Amino acid sequence: MEIKYITNRDLQNSAGQVKGKVRVLVLKGETIANIDLTCPECGCVQKKKQEFKLPLDLQCEKCGFKVKLQSLRKEIKKK
């Protein structure tokens, strides 16, 4: 099992508090991302699969909170 892309990040809610997490795993030769998401807004834990393409747009199924994951380089440049 070779990994093409992996990330494990903390997520902020709309108030700026770190309350959520996301883990994304894409295996080599696949285009589907396996995603474990804990929504920072409502705390709902979800497992999903979706097409992998950066930036990765995620949305909570329960409350509709949107998360956009960019590459870490772009995220660091913003700060």
C-alpha positions, 0 to 999 in steps of 0.5 A, a space after each residue: 500500500 503506497 500513499 499518494 497524498 495524506 494530511 491530518 489537520 485541525 480545523 477552526 470553526 466560524 468563531 476561530 476556535 480549533 474544534 474539528 479535525 480532518 484526515 485525508 488519505 489517497 492511495 497511489 493509483 487511485 483518484 478517490 480520497 478517503 476522508 475522516 471529518 470531525 466538523 468544527 461547527 457541530 462536532 459531527 463525525 463523518 467518513 466520506 469518499 470523494 474525488 481528489 483534487 486540490 483544493 479539496 472542498 468538504 461540507 458537513 452533512 449535518 450542518 452544512 459548514 464548508 471547509 476548503 483544504 488547500 496545499 500546505 504551502 499556500 496555507 502557510 503563505 497566507 499566514 
